[in-house]
Amino acid sequence: MGEKVGSLEIEQESLMRNWKAYLLATAAIGTCGLAAPAQAQLVYAGGASFPAPVYRYLFDCHSVQVDGNPGGPTWPYPGGAFEPAYPIHPSCPSATGDFSGLFMQILYVPVGSGGGKRALIAHDGSSNATGFGAAPAVHLPIVSSWIPGWTDKYGYPSVQFVGSDDVWNATDATNYVNSGNQAKYGNIIQMPAMAGAVVIAFNGNDGNGTPLNIQNSVPAGATADKATFGYPGNYSGLNLTRKALCGIFTGHITAWNDPELKKSNNNVQLGTGAIKVVHRSDGSGTNFLFVNALYRQCQGVTGPLNTTDALSATPSTRSWEFRFSDRTNAACPDALYRASNLTNWPDFTNDTCSPAQPLNNNPGGGTFIAGNTNGGVKTAIESNNGAIGYSTTDFSQPVLSTGMKVANVQSQYDVDNNTGAFQWPSPTRIKNSMAAVNPILPDANAIANPLNWSSQSQVPNPATPNSYPIAGFTWLDMYQCYSQTRDSGLGAGTFQNLFNYIGFHYYDAAATAILNSQGFSAIPNTWRDPIIPLITGGPSMMGNAGDPSNPGSRASRAPDLPFKASFKRGMCTRLRPGAFFLFSSDTCVVRPRRIKPAIRPRDAGPRTVWTYSRRHAPYDRRMEISAASP
């Protein structure tokens, strides 16, 4: 049976066989955009640091490699240089990158999810107030010597898409409408890019600098996953019960000789000295995923006030629920205890109210240390004896050969069934967690609303077997409409190239191998399948925005192709079924041609055949898509 997507009836078997070709065929509906010098296509992006390293590998494989501008000026802030070139990933089919052959380059600055969404809302790639802002020293901005004046400096002149681990929410939607940019660039399109884990990373020494006395062996399954995915580093034997996880990150387990830690270490004391909890100080989707899990998983958990109390003759009983409030809360002085990308950790002292209110949220007296971005958290953990914190797979072992290792934790399934098992962060177990929920998007309007994707995607406490329990999606957020606007940022060439990248990202085996190599998982098919109707039909159909104030835009001139369009600001042009399009990336020409619909015996209904071809691309295909004739 077919599947309705706007006016298109796409046959499921063709959809699954020809995903990449279909995306590219759809991309051909756009007009040719304004290109950067030498006909190069530039894409400016930024945001989440959670997936930043793996994005770099993906972008440099699909597109022209970014070299860090080694001969150019240095970054004038701490660090002294731009981030250097990454090697082309060994899983990339092209040893020199630019697998797509599209002569495009993607620059991505990892300023955190909050900075990414801020820049997308304001369509601002550089300013501190509303754009990507100053990149933190621990995560240097990405530039390249590829095209002087366009790619060799930061901030970026525009923004086409962002990465965010923090889902698009109602406040983001309101801010976007109020900015006036929805009228220019259409709705926001949000799609899950990959699934990743928030790992519990630790220094390896206790608070006094002595190596932790870990008695457990590395789980056999973790050793097998290390071999399967070819990781150079190692998993660990440090097991943390659900109660231990909650006690550490609420400041109630304060030392490495705590009895709760001893229970899951073959009843042997791990060490001595203070535990130092390292957390994010900046707006972060990693923080969102982590505290969202703790809010749910620590409900009803209790224990002593701190380790000193636990070791006393008559320990008290206190709540170990996660009760650090949302630091972005504007409804002062009322504290909102909810998942957010910035949290009122105890070392912040005061909240964000004016006048500031003292937090008084650390009764156990735990030690907390802030780190800016995942890179800053990694530095703080590795440089402080007794440190433990949260980060991502690509900043820790086993993905890295050296550095901080990660603990194994209990899932809800392990707690409920008393399995005695502990879960480690691997692509397989991450995907198991995210497969615990399937999106229910019954029609085009539901698919088009990013808030539906956000609300259905959170799995803060998966109860399925063999699931790593602190996992979530990281998202690609982009505009609906791309036009020949006066800035260089949203030309239709960029639109077409983004479609090409989407095909590579979701359906190319090389992209999946790159994801797995960095500890990430491709998204489950139940989340991947709605993406094609999201971007090719209904209210969220991606296309070219009309801007009548811009002489180069489609809205300012008569249509020259058979589009069914509303020629006013903010409306994307739509493809009328029943036309043949041939797109050549060299000459940037779109040619329509009417063809006679074929009659298929299966349902005797009229059909229109669309054929798409692009030269110098690895996805040369001819695809037949059934559509109701006009």
HUCORUR-V860297 format. One record per residue. N is the residue number from 1. RES is the residue in three letters. BURIAL is b if it has 24 or more other ideal C-beta (glycine too) atoms within 12 Angstrom, else e. Layout:
n->[N	N]
res->[RES	RES]
burial->[BURIAL	BURIAL]
This chain:
n->[1	2	3	4	5	6	7	8	9	10	11	12	13	14	15	16	17	18	19	20	21	22	23	24	25	26	27	28	29	30	31	32	33	34	35	36	37	38	39	40	41	42	43	44	45	46	47	48	49	50	51	52	53	54	55	56	57	58	59	60	61	62	63	64	65	66	67	68	69	70	71	72	73	74	75	76	77	78	79	80	81	82	83	84	85	86	87	88	89	90	91	92	93	94	95	96	97	98	99	100	101	102	103	104	105	106	107	108	109	110	111	112	113	114	115	116	117	118	119	120	121	122	123	124	125	126	127	128	129	130	131	132	133	134	135	136	137	138	139	140	141	142	143	144	145	146	147	148	149	150	151	152	153	154	155	156	157	158	159	160	161	162	163	164	165	166	167	168	169	170	171	172	173	174	175	176	177	178	179	180	181	182	183	184	185	186	187	188	189	190	191	192	193	194	195	196	197	198	199	200	201	202	203	204	205	206	207	208	209	210	211	212	213	214	215	216	217	218	219	220	221	222	223	224	225	226	227	228	229	230	231	232	233	234	235	236	237	238	239	240	241	242	243	244	245	246	247	248	249	250	251	252	253	254	255	256	257	258	259	260	261	262	263	264	265	266	267	268	269	270	271	272	273	274	275	276	277	278	279	280	281	282	283	284	285	286	287	288	289	290	291	292	293	294	295	296	297	298	299	300	301	302	303	304	305	306	307	308	309	310	311	312	313	314	315	316	317	318	319	320	321	322	323	324	325	326	327	328	329	330	331	332	333	334	335	336	337	338	339	340	341	342	343	344	345	346	347	348	349	350	351	352	353	354	355	356	357	358	359	360	361	362	363	364	365	366	367	368	369	370	371	372	373	374	375	376	377	378	379	380	381	382	383	384	385	386	387	388	389	390	391	392	393	394	395	396	397	398	399	400	401	402	403	404	405	406	407	408	409	410	411	412	413	414	415	416	417	418	419	420	421	422	423	424	425	426	427	428	429	430	431	432	433	434	435	436	437	438	439	440	441	442	443	444	445	446	447	448	449	450	451	452	453	454	455	456	457	458	459	460	461	462	463	464	465	466	467	468	469	470	471	472	473	474	475	476	477	478	479	480	481	482	483	484	485	486	487	488	489	490	491	492	493	494	495	496	497	498	499	500	501	502	503	504	505	506	507	508	509	510	511	512	513	514	515	516	517	518	519	520	521	522	523	524	525	526	527	528	529	530	531	532	533	534	535	536	537	538	539	540	541	542	543	544	545	546	547	548	549	550	551	552	553	554	555	556	557	558	559	560	561	562	563	564	565	566	567	568	569	570	571	572	573	574	575	576	577	578	579	580	581	582	583	584	585	586	587	588	589	590	591	592	593	594	595	596	597	598	599	600	601	602	603	604	605	606	607	608	609	610	611	612	613	614	615	616	617	618	619	620	621	622	623	624	625	626	627	628	629	630]
res->[MET	GLY	GLU	LYS	VAL	GLY	SER	LEU	GLU	ILE	GLU	GLN	GLU	SER	LEU	MET	ARG	ASN	TRP	LYS	ALA	TYR	LEU	LEU	ALA	THR	ALA	ALA	ILE	GLY	THR	CYS	GLY	LEU	ALA	ALA	PRO	ALA	GLN	ALA	GLN	LEU	VAL	TYR	ALA	GLY	GLY	ALA	SER	PHE	PRO	ALA	PRO	VAL	TYR	ARG	TYR	LEU	PHE	ASP	CYS	HIS	SER	VAL	GLN	VAL	ASP	GLY	ASN	PRO	GLY	GLY	PRO	THR	TRP	PRO	TYR	PRO	GLY	GLY	ALA	PHE	GLU	PRO	ALA	TYR	PRO	ILE	HIS	PRO	SER	CYS	PRO	SER	ALA	THR	GLY	ASP	PHE	SER	GLY	LEU	PHE	MET	GLN	ILE	LEU	TYR	VAL	PRO	VAL	GLY	SER	GLY	GLY	GLY	LYS	ARG	ALA	LEU	ILE	ALA	HIS	ASP	GLY	SER	SER	ASN	ALA	THR	GLY	PHE	GLY	ALA	ALA	PRO	ALA	VAL	HIS	LEU	PRO	ILE	VAL	SER	SER	TRP	ILE	PRO	GLY	TRP	THR	ASP	LYS	TYR	GLY	TYR	PRO	SER	VAL	GLN	PHE	VAL	GLY	SER	ASP	ASP	VAL	TRP	ASN	ALA	THR	ASP	ALA	THR	ASN	TYR	VAL	ASN	SER	GLY	ASN	GLN	ALA	LYS	TYR	GLY	ASN	ILE	ILE	GLN	MET	PRO	ALA	MET	ALA	GLY	ALA	VAL	VAL	ILE	ALA	PHE	ASN	GLY	ASN	ASP	GLY	ASN	GLY	THR	PRO	LEU	ASN	ILE	GLN	ASN	SER	VAL	PRO	ALA	GLY	ALA	THR	ALA	ASP	LYS	ALA	THR	PHE	GLY	TYR	PRO	GLY	ASN	TYR	SER	GLY	LEU	ASN	LEU	THR	ARG	LYS	ALA	LEU	CYS	GLY	ILE	PHE	THR	GLY	HIS	ILE	THR	ALA	TRP	ASN	ASP	PRO	GLU	LEU	LYS	LYS	SER	ASN	ASN	ASN	VAL	GLN	LEU	GLY	THR	GLY	ALA	ILE	LYS	VAL	VAL	HIS	ARG	SER	ASP	GLY	SER	GLY	THR	ASN	PHE	LEU	PHE	VAL	ASN	ALA	LEU	TYR	ARG	GLN	CYS	GLN	GLY	VAL	THR	GLY	PRO	LEU	ASN	THR	THR	ASP	ALA	LEU	SER	ALA	THR	PRO	SER	THR	ARG	SER	TRP	GLU	PHE	ARG	PHE	SER	ASP	ARG	THR	ASN	ALA	ALA	CYS	PRO	ASP	ALA	LEU	TYR	ARG	ALA	SER	ASN	LEU	THR	ASN	TRP	PRO	ASP	PHE	THR	ASN	ASP	THR	CYS	SER	PRO	ALA	GLN	PRO	LEU	ASN	ASN	ASN	PRO	GLY	GLY	GLY	THR	PHE	ILE	ALA	GLY	ASN	THR	ASN	GLY	GLY	VAL	LYS	THR	ALA	ILE	GLU	SER	ASN	ASN	GLY	ALA	ILE	GLY	TYR	SER	THR	THR	ASP	PHE	SER	GLN	PRO	VAL	LEU	SER	THR	GLY	MET	LYS	VAL	ALA	ASN	VAL	GLN	SER	GLN	TYR	ASP	VAL	ASP	ASN	ASN	THR	GLY	ALA	PHE	GLN	TRP	PRO	SER	PRO	THR	ARG	ILE	LYS	ASN	SER	MET	ALA	ALA	VAL	ASN	PRO	ILE	LEU	PRO	ASP	ALA	ASN	ALA	ILE	ALA	ASN	PRO	LEU	ASN	TRP	SER	SER	GLN	SER	GLN	VAL	PRO	ASN	PRO	ALA	THR	PRO	ASN	SER	TYR	PRO	ILE	ALA	GLY	PHE	THR	TRP	LEU	ASP	MET	TYR	GLN	CYS	TYR	SER	GLN	THR	ARG	ASP	SER	GLY	LEU	GLY	ALA	GLY	THR	PHE	GLN	ASN	LEU	PHE	ASN	TYR	ILE	GLY	PHE	HIS	TYR	TYR	ASP	ALA	ALA	ALA	THR	ALA	ILE	LEU	ASN	SER	GLN	GLY	PHE	SER	ALA	ILE	PRO	ASN	THR	TRP	ARG	ASP	PRO	ILE	ILE	PRO	LEU	ILE	THR	GLY	GLY	PRO	SER	MET	MET	GLY	ASN	ALA	GLY	ASP	PRO	SER	ASN	PRO	GLY	SER	ARG	ALA	SER	ARG	ALA	PRO	ASP	LEU	PRO	PHE	LYS	ALA	SER	PHE	LYS	ARG	GLY	MET	CYS	THR	ARG	LEU	ARG	PRO	GLY	ALA	PHE	PHE	LEU	PHE	SER	SER	ASP	THR	CYS	VAL	VAL	ARG	PRO	ARG	ARG	ILE	LYS	PRO	ALA	ILE	ARG	PRO	ARG	ASP	ALA	GLY	PRO	ARG	THR	VAL	TRP	THR	TYR	SER	ARG	ARG	HIS	ALA	PRO	TYR	ASP	ARG	ARG	MET	GLU	ILE	SER	ALA	ALA	SER	PRO]
burial->[e	e	b	e	b	b	b	b	b	b	b	e	e	b	b	e	e	b	b	b	b	b	b	b	b	b	b	b	b	b	b	b	b	b	b	b	e	e	e	b	b	b	b	b	b	b	b	b	b	b	b	b	b	b	b	b	b	b	b	b	b	b	b	b	b	b	b	b	b	e	e	e	e	e	b	e	e	e	e	e	e	b	b	e	b	b	e	b	b	e	b	b	b	e	e	e	b	b	b	b	b	b	b	b	b	b	b	b	b	b	b	b	b	b	b	b	b	b	b	b	b	b	b	b	b	b	e	e	e	e	b	b	b	b	b	b	e	b	b	b	b	b	b	b	b	b	b	e	e	b	b	b	b	b	b	b	b	b	b	b	b	b	b	b	b	b	b	b	b	e	b	b	b	e	b	b	e	e	e	e	b	b	b	b	b	b	b	b	b	b	b	b	b	b	b	b	b	b	b	b	b	b	b	b	b	b	b	e	e	e	e	b	e	b	e	b	e	b	b	e	b	b	e	e	b	b	e	e	b	e	b	e	b	b	b	b	b	b	b	b	b	b	b	b	b	b	b	b	b	b	b	b	b	b	b	b	b	b	b	b	b	b	b	b	b	e	e	e	b	b	b	b	b	b	b	b	b	b	b	b	b	b	b	b	b	b	b	b	b	b	b	b	b	b	b	b	b	b	e	e	b	e	b	b	b	b	b	e	b	b	e	e	e	e	e	e	e	e	e	b	b	b	b	b	b	b	b	b	b	e	e	e	e	e	b	b	b	b	b	b	b	b	b	b	b	b	b	b	e	e	b	b	e	e	e	e	e	e	b	e	b	b	e	b	e	b	b	b	b	b	b	b	b	b	b	b	b	b	b	b	b	b	e	b	b	b	b	b	b	b	b	b	b	b	b	b	b	b	b	b	e	e	b	b	b	b	b	b	b	b	b	b	b	b	b	e	e	e	e	e	b	b	b	b	b	b	b	b	b	b	b	b	b	b	b	b	b	e	b	e	b	e	e	b	e	e	b	b	b	b	b	b	b	b	e	b	b	b	b	b	b	b	e	b	e	b	b	b	b	b	b	b	b	b	b	b	b	b	b	b	b	b	b	b	b	e	b	b	b	b	b	b	b	b	b	b	b	b	b	b	b	b	b	b	b	b	b	b	e	b	b	b	b	b	b	b	b	b	b	b	b	b	b	b	e	e	b	b	b	b	b	b	b	b	b	b	b	b	b	b	b	b	b	b	b	b	b	e	e	b	e	b	b	b	b	e	e	e	e	e	b	e	b	e	b	e	b	e	b	b	b	b	b	b	b	b	b	b	b	b	b	b	b	e	b	e	e	b	e	b	e	b	e	e	e	e	e	e	e	e	e	e	e	e	e	e	b	b	b	b	b	b	b	b	e	e	b	b	b	e	b	e	b	b	b	b	b	e	e	e]
